[in-house]
Amino acid sequence: MYILMNLTLAILVAWPAFAGAQGAIEKKDVHVAVGGKASLYYLPLTIAEQLGYFKEEGLSVTISDFSGGSQALRAVVGGSADVVSGAYEHTLNMQPKGQYLQCFVQQGRAPQIAIGIATARAKDYKSPKDLKGLKVGVSAPGSSTHMILNHFISTGGLKPSDISVIGVGLGAIAITALKSGQIDAVSNTDPVMTKLEQDGDVKIIADTRTLRGTEQVLGGPMPAGCLYAPVDFIRKNPGTVQALTNAIVRADKWIQSASPQDVLRTVPESYLLSDKALYLFSFNKVKEAISPDGVISDAGARTALKVIPTFNPEVKAKEIKLDLTYTNEFVKKANAKYK
């Protein structure tokens, strides 16, 4: 294992020489795994798909949708998918396990996750420590909604084992679980959280759907949804990765200039939760959290490295090779192409 780890690190140290290389597409058929595709968290992925950007880059992309990001991660680690559209934090969590994953284009520059407590329990809530013993819904155990929740309760002195976590997905099931009393609180994305807010079912107690809110909850900027893959896949398929990056950067830029109505016309009807007004309101609320150019900020990566160890003791900040968890080399080329 020691020899294997050092061989892997030797390849990674030489990695910048390969990153962003131009050339023919090595793998035209690409399988992307995502957890909760209908969420606004993954809007750039949907836009790239719906507007044909992947096809225009010469790719045939198959997207498999799972209930949460941790399951999408397992698909890539297990070899049934090539790339994950998921939370940047997974690249940190997997490094101590000897799994080197690298984010190569960003979709979100803030987590876009809110935590809400059921209105019926809100009168008893004063601080994160008051979540002790409660049932809290997340998209899936181990996903970014779970990670943000774990960090939040850690600020109140709680451990992950002090609450009961229940996977409820990122759609209608999550709404039903809260409204029916199956869970006492929920950590989720939009449009789910905005729906629960508008219906008066939750009181928001932590909110990373804006840049300011992210700063308040996490202490700095934080990368969110991105495309990431095993470093070995990126090294062997730089042309393919460049094409994927080009498509997402185009989608990021399209969203910045699009009207809410443009977005509404582009996403599948099923994403709207039977409420177009809700979707429009949710989009306006999270728009600033969507990356304008696909660039992963160094400051955001450092925030993530501070946050993850607060609840995951396996991630030791001094041992993590942060520069191996992300690269902007492909994004630079994409932005030069699509100004």
RAKABEL-V564222 format. One record per residue. PHI is phi in degrees with one decimal (* if undefined). PSI is psi in whole degrees, 0 to 359 (NA if undefined). Layout:
((PHI PSI) (PHI PSI))
This chain:
((* 318) (-60.1 316) (-64.8 318) (-62.8 316) (-62.5 318) (-70.3 327) (-65.5 317) (-61.2 316) (-66.0 326) (-63.4 320) (-64.5 318) (-69.0 323) (-61.8 325) (-82.7 359) (-58.8 318) (-54.1 333) (-66.2 334) (-92.7 330) (-59.5 134) (76.5 10) (-60.7 138) (-85.7 156) (157.0 186) (-66.1 155) (-76.5 119) (-76.8 327) (-136.5 101) (-78.3 329) (-93.5 110) (-119.7 134) (-105.7 117) (-108.0 130) (-102.7 136) (-140.2 151) (-113.9 97) (91.9 54) (-58.3 330) (-73.0 347) (-67.9 147) (-62.5 340) (-55.4 327) (-110.2 23) (-55.7 317) (-58.2 324) (-61.7 314) (-65.1 318) (-63.0 316) (-60.6 322) (-71.1 310) (-68.5 327) (-89.8 3) (76.9 19) (-65.8 323) (-62.9 315) (-62.4 319) (-65.8 337) (-88.5 2) (89.8 17) (-109.1 150) (-114.5 103) (-103.3 125) (-102.7 128) (-113.1 121) (-103.2 126) (-102.4 124) (-110.5 170) (-74.0 341) (-159.2 164) (-65.1 330) (-65.5 326) (-73.3 324) (-63.4 320) (-58.7 315) (-61.9 328) (-63.4 320) (-76.3 317) (-61.3 324) (-81.1 352) (90.9 4) (-88.4 353) (-139.7 159) (-93.5 320) (-136.6 147) (-108.0 136) (-99.0 100) (-160.2 188) (-74.6 138) (-57.0 327) (-55.3 333) (-62.9 332) (-65.9 330) (-78.6 315) (-62.8 329) (-88.1 342) (-61.8 318) (-63.7 342) (-88.9 3) (83.3 12) (-104.0 111) (-96.8 108) (-116.4 143) (-132.0 131) (-80.5 131) (-121.0 355) (-160.4 138) (-98.0 142) (-105.2 327) (-131.9 137) (-102.9 8) (-148.4 149) (-61.0 335) (61.9 27) (-111.9 135) (-120.4 150) (-115.4 128) (-130.0 146) (-106.4 142) (-53.4 137) (-53.6 323) (-63.4 335) (-101.0 353) (-61.4 330) (-64.8 337) (-95.1 0) (-95.1 128) (-123.6 326) (-156.4 170) (-53.0 331) (-64.6 341) (-77.3 358) (-83.4 354) (-56.5 130) (83.0 357) (-87.2 160) (-94.1 120) (-119.8 128) (-84.4 138) (-132.2 167) (-60.0 311) (-160.6 143) (-54.1 132) (90.9 352) (-82.1 175) (-62.5 327) (-62.3 326) (-73.5 319) (-65.2 317) (-63.6 320) (-61.0 314) (-61.5 319) (-64.8 317) (-60.9 315) (-70.8 334) (-65.1 333) (-70.4 345) (-103.0 11) (82.2 10) (-92.2 155) (-102.5 159) (-52.5 328) (-75.2 353) (-80.7 351) (-127.4 163) (-103.8 120) (-100.5 133) (-127.6 128) (-75.0 125) (-129.0 6) (75.6 192) (-124.3 28) (-140.3 218) (-59.8 328) (-62.6 322) (-63.9 319) (-63.7 314) (-62.3 320) (-61.1 320) (-73.6 313) (-64.0 328) (-87.4 356) (85.4 9) (-67.5 333) (-129.8 154) (-96.2 339) (-152.9 168) (-149.7 141) (-117.3 115) (-156.6 180) (-110.4 180) (-90.8 149) (-87.1 3) (-57.0 310) (-68.8 323) (-66.3 323) (-60.3 313) (-66.3 324) (-63.6 309) (-62.2 327) (-82.4 357) (76.0 22) (-90.8 341) (-135.3 156) (-109.9 123) (-73.4 129) (-117.2 349) (-156.2 139) (-146.0 116) (-113.8 29) (-83.5 353) (-127.6 163) (-65.5 320) (-65.8 317) (-62.8 322) (-62.7 318) (-60.3 319) (-68.5 319) (-80.3 320) (-111.2 351) (84.4 10) (172.0 180) (-68.1 157) (-147.4 121) (-60.9 148) (-123.2 239) (-63.5 137) (-152.2 172) (-97.0 125) (-134.7 158) (-154.6 164) (-57.6 139) (-56.3 325) (-63.6 322) (-64.3 317) (-65.0 318) (-63.6 321) (-81.7 340) (-130.5 54) (-63.3 326) (-66.2 319) (-64.9 315) (-64.2 322) (-62.8 319) (-64.7 318) (-62.2 317) (-63.4 316) (-56.0 316) (-64.9 317) (-70.6 320) (-62.0 318) (-59.4 318) (-66.2 317) (-56.1 313) (-68.7 322) (-61.2 317) (-63.1 322) (-63.5 328) (-100.0 351) (-79.7 152) (-84.2 160) (-55.5 325) (-67.8 325) (-59.9 315) (-63.6 316) (-58.8 321) (-73.7 340) (-93.8 323) (-77.2 154) (-60.2 147) (-55.7 325) (-65.2 342) (-74.3 344) (-85.4 355) (52.9 35) (61.1 25) (-148.8 92) (-63.5 320) (-61.6 320) (-61.6 315) (-63.2 317) (-61.7 317) (-63.5 317) (-63.9 317) (-60.6 314) (-61.4 327) (-71.3 325) (-104.9 358) (-54.9 318) (-67.5 342) (-82.2 348) (-82.6 135) (-62.3 136) (-83.3 345) (-149.2 2) (83.2 358) (-78.2 133) (-92.1 122) (-81.0 143) (-62.0 321) (-64.6 321) (-64.1 318) (-62.4 321) (-68.0 324) (-60.8 314) (-58.2 320) (-68.3 335) (-79.7 323) (-75.5 313) (-58.4 316) (-64.4 346) (-67.4 341) (-134.6 351) (-121.6 97) (-65.9 345) (-69.9 332) (-89.3 105) (-104.2 115) (-51.1 320) (-69.9 340) (-98.5 346) (-77.1 132) (-91.9 89) (-61.7 324) (-68.5 347) (-90.7 355) (-89.9 348) (-156.5 156) (-142.3 143) (-108.2 9) (-63.9 318) (-70.5 322) (-64.4 321) (-57.6 315) (-68.3 323) (-65.6 319) (-70.2 330) (-69.3 327) (-79.2 319) (-116.3 81) (-79.9 NA))
